[in-house]
Amino acid sequence: MKKGLLRKEIRVDELFNDGFINNSVQFNEVEVTTKANSSFVRGIDFSNSELIHEFDSEICVSSDEHLIKLHFSLEGTYCYQPLRHIKYLVQIPENHCNMFYYPTTQGKDIFFKGNAKSFEIYVKPRLLKDLLGSEFVYSFEKLKNAIENSNSFVLWDKSKFIPPSIRSKINDIIQCPYKGEVRKIYLESKLTVLLIDFLLGRQTSKLSKSNIKLLNSDYLALVRVENYIRKNLKDPLKIVDLADLAGFNATKLKRDFKKLYGVTIFKYITALRMEIAKSLIIQDGATIAHAAYEVGYANPQHFTTAFKRTMGYVPSELKPAVQ
């Protein structure tokens, strides 16, 4: 296909033909690889995720029905821009997510240069009412009104980080070990829990209700800090260094980080270290000492103390799960 003219046409009947939860939910993985100044995308054709297309940085998207989309940027930055509502640009940096609904059926998926991995969930609007019951009206009145009046809706003006617990659920779906009917039962259960946790979970709910006002430049600076934290958990992470990275003073960094991520920067770092360590122990069979080292603890006993304080139990309790 000619570079720069890639189009993704979503035919809803076909998209949900092999869907989940009453044929109202479908997920998709998109992977972008950049080599020799050319970008290649995998996963834009819902019928064959192995197809690879060369393209520029934008993919024209059209759909024959209106849909709700949850987008998780696992790696790289993604944006969506509806063609008729160009001011409603949805910007989703790496390790961030958002949910949006547009009454228009044409837009652009925008991927910045470099490698990217995304996990998308498409949902028919009527499902949320069936799935959430009265909670849908209580917690998502703006979305309900937007759908009824064919108005645009974005869950968050500034996309939120993907909590480790949500990323773990996404990995469970991507790495589904089953086939046939068992696979569908497994994925439906995982998608149901993921949707409910995303929409009503404590962390998501807390952030949804907060009215966060940040300059876009400050928002992107905090995203840069969060990205650095995630990729350097082995290293000492000092406020003064993180503030320099953001271009803030320490007070502004601590205040705005808590405003955006819902917890203090120290609690965020500790929680992330504990979730990564937990994954290493359960999924990789790592020893407690090795998991501690991988997340920046030279002393396993100090790690165990921090783990119990954060998780409520000691890491040795995870070991039977891998025996």
C-alpha positions as CSV (number, residue, x, y, z in Angstrom):
1,M,0.0,0.0,0.0
2,K,1.3,3.5,-0.9
3,K,2.9,5.2,2.1
4,G,0.8,7.8,3.8
5,L,-2.6,6.7,2.5
6,L,-3.4,3.9,5.0
7,R,-7.1,3.6,5.9
8,K,-8.9,1.6,8.5
9,E,-12.5,1.0,7.8
10,I,-14.5,-0.4,10.7
11,R,-17.6,-2.3,9.7
12,V,-19.4,-2.8,13.0
13,D,-21.2,-6.0,12.1
14,E,-17.9,-7.6,11.0
15,L,-16.0,-6.1,14.0
16,F,-18.3,-7.7,16.5
17,N,-19.1,-10.8,14.6
18,D,-16.7,-12.7,16.8
19,G,-17.0,-10.3,19.7
20,F,-17.4,-10.7,23.4
21,I,-20.0,-9.9,26.1
22,N,-23.1,-10.2,24.0
23,N,-21.2,-9.3,20.9
24,S,-20.8,-5.8,22.1
25,V,-17.0,-5.7,22.9
26,Q,-14.0,-6.3,20.8
27,F,-10.3,-5.8,21.4
28,N,-7.4,-5.2,19.1
29,E,-3.6,-4.9,19.4
30,V,-1.7,-2.4,17.2
31,E,2.0,-2.4,16.9
32,V,4.1,0.2,15.0
33,T,7.7,-0.5,14.1
34,T,10.0,2.2,12.5
35,K,12.9,1.1,10.4
36,A,15.1,3.2,8.1
37,N,12.7,6.1,8.4
38,S,9.7,4.0,7.3
39,S,6.9,3.0,9.6
40,F,5.1,-0.4,9.5
41,V,1.8,-1.1,11.4
42,R,0.5,-4.5,12.4
43,G,-3.1,-5.1,13.6
44,I,-5.1,-2.5,11.7
45,D,-7.1,-5.2,9.9
46,F,-9.4,-6.8,12.5
47,S,-9.7,-10.0,10.4
48,N,-6.0,-10.6,10.3
49,S,-3.7,-9.1,13.0
50,E,-0.7,-10.4,11.2
51,L,-1.0,-8.0,8.2
52,I,1.7,-5.4,8.0
53,H,1.3,-2.1,6.2
54,E,3.8,0.6,5.4
55,F,2.5,4.1,6.3
56,D,3.5,7.6,7.3
57,S,2.3,8.7,10.7
58,E,-1.5,8.9,10.3
59,I,-4.2,6.4,9.6
60,C,-7.5,7.5,8.3
61,V,-10.3,5.8,10.3
62,S,-13.9,5.5,9.4
63,S,-16.8,3.5,11.0
64,D,-20.3,2.8,9.8
65,E,-21.6,3.2,13.4
66,H,-20.7,5.3,16.5
67,L,-18.5,3.5,19.0
68,I,-16.9,4.0,22.4
69,K,-13.2,3.3,22.4
70,L,-10.8,2.6,25.3
71,H,-7.2,3.1,24.2
72,F,-4.2,2.0,26.2
73,S,-0.8,3.2,25.0
74,L,1.5,0.5,26.2
75,E,4.5,1.9,24.3
76,G,4.9,5.1,22.4
77,T,2.4,8.0,22.1
78,Y,-0.9,7.9,20.2
79,C,-3.4,10.6,19.3
80,Y,-6.9,10.5,17.9
81,Q,-8.5,13.4,16.0
82,P,-12.1,13.4,14.7
83,L,-12.2,15.2,11.3
84,R,-15.3,17.2,12.2
85,H,-14.4,18.1,15.7
86,I,-10.7,18.9,15.3
87,K,-10.4,20.7,18.6
88,Y,-11.2,17.5,20.5
89,L,-7.7,16.0,20.0
90,V,-7.2,13.0,22.3
91,Q,-3.6,12.8,23.3
92,I,-2.5,9.5,25.0
93,P,1.2,9.3,25.9
94,E,3.1,6.1,26.7
95,N,1.7,4.2,29.7
96,H,-1.5,6.3,29.6
97,C,-5.1,5.6,28.7
98,N,-8.3,7.3,27.9
99,M,-11.9,6.6,26.7
100,F,-13.7,8.6,24.1
101,Y,-16.9,8.7,22.1
102,Y,-17.6,10.7,19.0
103,P,-20.8,11.0,17.0
104,T,-18.8,11.5,13.9
105,T,-17.5,8.4,12.2
106,Q,-14.3,9.7,10.6
107,G,-11.1,10.5,12.2
108,K,-7.3,10.0,12.3
109,D,-5.2,7.7,14.4
110,I,-1.9,9.5,14.8
111,F,1.3,7.7,15.8
112,F,4.6,9.6,16.4
113,K,7.8,8.4,14.9
114,G,9.3,5.4,16.7
115,N,8.0,2.1,18.0
116,A,4.5,1.9,19.5
117,K,2.2,-0.7,21.0
118,S,-1.4,-0.1,21.8
119,F,-4.3,-2.1,23.2
120,E,-7.7,-1.0,22.1
121,I,-11.2,-2.0,23.2
122,Y,-14.2,-1.0,21.1
123,V,-17.6,-1.0,22.9
124,K,-21.1,-0.6,21.6
125,P,-22.6,2.3,23.7
126,R,-25.6,0.2,24.9
127,L,-23.3,-2.3,26.6
128,L,-22.2,0.1,29.4
129,K,-25.7,0.6,30.6
130,D,-26.2,-3.2,30.7
131,L,-22.9,-3.8,32.3
132,L,-22.9,-1.1,34.9
133,G,-26.6,-0.8,35.6
134,S,-27.5,2.2,37.8
135,E,-23.9,3.0,38.2
136,F,-23.8,4.0,34.5
137,V,-26.2,6.9,35.1
138,Y,-24.6,7.8,38.4
139,S,-21.0,7.8,37.3
140,F,-21.2,8.5,33.6
141,E,-24.1,11.0,33.3
142,K,-22.0,13.2,30.9
143,L,-21.3,10.2,28.6
144,K,-25.0,9.1,28.7
145,N,-26.1,12.6,27.7
146,A,-23.4,12.8,25.0
147,I,-24.7,9.5,23.4
148,E,-28.4,10.6,23.7
149,N,-27.6,14.0,22.1
150,S,-24.9,12.8,19.6
151,N,-22.2,15.0,21.2
152,S,-18.5,14.3,21.6
153,F,-17.2,12.9,24.9
154,V,-13.7,12.3,26.3
155,L,-13.4,10.8,29.7
156,W,-10.4,12.8,30.7
157,D,-9.1,16.1,29.3
158,K,-5.6,14.9,30.3
159,S,-5.1,11.1,29.8
160,K,-4.3,9.1,32.9
161,F,-1.6,6.6,33.6
162,I,-2.3,2.9,33.4
163,P,-2.3,1.5,36.9
164,P,-0.1,-1.6,37.2
165,S,-3.2,-3.7,38.1
166,I,-4.9,-2.6,34.8
167,R,-1.8,-3.3,32.8
168,S,-1.7,-6.8,34.4
169,K,-5.2,-7.5,33.2
170,I,-4.4,-6.3,29.7
171,N,-1.4,-8.7,29.7
172,D,-3.7,-11.6,30.8
173,I,-5.9,-10.9,27.7
174,I,-3.0,-10.5,25.3
175,Q,-1.3,-13.6,26.6
176,C,-4.5,-15.8,26.7
177,P,-3.2,-19.4,26.8
178,Y,-6.5,-21.1,25.7
179,K,-8.2,-21.9,22.4
180,G,-11.8,-22.5,21.3
181,E,-14.8,-22.1,23.6
182,V,-12.6,-22.0,26.7
183,R,-10.7,-19.0,25.2
184,K,-13.9,-17.1,24.7
185,I,-15.1,-17.8,28.2
186,Y,-11.7,-16.8,29.6
187,L,-11.5,-13.6,27.6
188,E,-15.1,-12.5,28.4
189,S,-14.4,-12.9,32.1
190,K,-11.1,-10.9,31.8
191,L,-12.7,-8.2,29.6
192,T,-15.6,-7.8,32.0
193,V,-13.3,-7.3,35.0
194,L,-11.0,-5.0,33.0
195,L,-14.0,-2.8,31.9
196,I,-15.5,-2.6,35.4
197,D,-12.1,-1.9,37.0
198,F,-11.3,0.8,34.4
199,L,-14.7,2.4,34.7
200,L,-15.4,2.1,38.4
201,G,-12.2,1.1,40.1
202,R,-11.0,3.1,43.0
203,Q,-8.0,4.7,41.2
204,T,-9.9,5.5,38.1
205,S,-12.9,6.8,39.9
206,K,-10.8,9.0,42.1
207,L,-9.1,10.5,39.1
208,S,-12.3,10.9,37.1
209,K,-13.9,13.0,39.8
210,S,-10.9,15.3,40.1
211,N,-11.0,18.5,38.1
212,I,-7.4,18.7,36.9
213,K,-6.2,21.9,35.4
214,L,-2.7,21.8,34.0
215,L,-1.0,23.6,31.1
216,N,-0.3,21.0,28.4
217,S,3.4,21.7,28.7
218,D,3.2,20.9,32.4
219,Y,1.2,17.8,31.7
220,L,3.8,16.5,29.2
221,A,6.6,17.3,31.6
222,L,4.9,15.1,34.2
223,V,4.4,12.4,31.7
224,R,8.2,12.6,30.9
225,V,8.9,12.2,34.6
226,E,6.6,9.2,35.0
227,N,8.1,7.6,31.9
228,Y,11.6,8.1,33.4
229,I,10.6,6.6,36.7
230,R,9.1,3.5,35.1
231,K,12.3,2.9,33.1
232,N,14.7,3.5,35.9
233,L,13.3,1.7,38.9
234,K,16.7,0.2,39.7
235,D,18.3,3.6,40.2
236,P,17.9,6.0,43.2
237,L,15.1,8.4,42.2
238,K,15.6,11.7,43.9
239,I,13.1,14.5,43.8
240,V,15.7,17.1,42.9
241,D,16.7,15.1,39.8
242,L,13.1,14.4,38.8
243,A,12.3,18.1,39.2
244,D,15.3,19.0,36.9
245,L,13.9,16.6,34.3
246,A,10.5,18.3,34.5
247,G,11.9,21.8,34.5
248,F,10.0,22.4,37.8
249,N,11.1,23.2,41.3
250,A,10.6,20.4,43.8
251,T,7.5,21.8,45.3
252,K,5.7,22.2,42.0
253,L,6.7,18.7,40.9
254,K,5.3,17.1,44.1
255,R,2.1,19.2,44.0
256,D,1.3,18.6,40.3
257,F,2.4,15.0,40.2
258,K,-0.1,14.2,43.0
259,K,-2.8,16.3,41.2
260,L,-2.3,14.2,38.0
261,Y,-1.6,10.8,39.3
262,G,-3.6,10.8,42.5
263,V,-0.8,9.8,44.9
264,T,2.5,11.4,46.1
265,I,5.5,10.8,43.9
266,F,7.1,8.6,46.6
267,K,4.0,6.4,47.0
268,Y,3.8,6.1,43.2
269,I,7.4,5.0,42.9
270,T,7.0,2.5,45.8
271,A,3.8,1.0,44.5
272,L,5.2,0.6,41.0
273,R,8.3,-1.1,42.4
274,M,6.2,-3.5,44.4
275,E,3.9,-4.3,41.4
276,I,6.9,-5.0,39.1
277,A,8.5,-7.1,41.8
278,K,5.3,-9.1,42.3
279,S,5.1,-9.7,38.5
280,L,8.8,-10.9,38.5
281,I,8.1,-13.4,41.4
282,I,4.8,-14.8,40.0
283,Q,5.3,-14.7,36.3
284,D,9.1,-15.1,36.0
285,G,9.7,-17.2,39.1
286,A,12.3,-14.8,40.3
287,T,13.7,-15.1,43.8
288,I,12.8,-12.4,46.3
289,A,16.4,-11.2,46.3
290,H,16.5,-10.9,42.5
291,A,13.1,-9.1,42.4
292,A,14.3,-6.7,45.1
293,Y,17.5,-6.0,43.1
294,E,15.5,-5.4,39.9
295,V,13.4,-2.7,41.5
296,G,16.2,-0.9,43.3
297,Y,16.6,-2.6,46.7
298,A,20.1,-3.7,47.6
299,N,18.9,-5.2,50.9
300,P,16.1,-7.9,50.5
301,Q,15.0,-7.3,54.0
302,H,14.3,-3.6,53.3
303,F,12.4,-4.7,50.2
304,T,10.3,-7.2,52.2
305,T,9.4,-4.5,54.8
306,A,8.4,-2.1,52.0
307,F,6.5,-4.8,50.2
308,K,4.5,-5.7,53.3
309,R,3.7,-2.1,54.1
310,T,2.5,-1.5,50.5
311,M,0.8,-4.8,49.6
312,G,-0.3,-6.0,53.0
313,Y,1.6,-9.3,53.0
314,V,5.2,-10.5,52.6
315,P,6.6,-11.4,49.2
316,S,7.3,-15.0,50.3
317,E,3.5,-15.6,50.3
318,L,3.7,-15.3,46.5
319,K,6.1,-18.2,46.1
320,P,3.5,-21.1,46.3
321,A,1.8,-19.7,43.2
322,V,4.9,-20.5,41.1
323,Q,5.6,-24.0,42.6
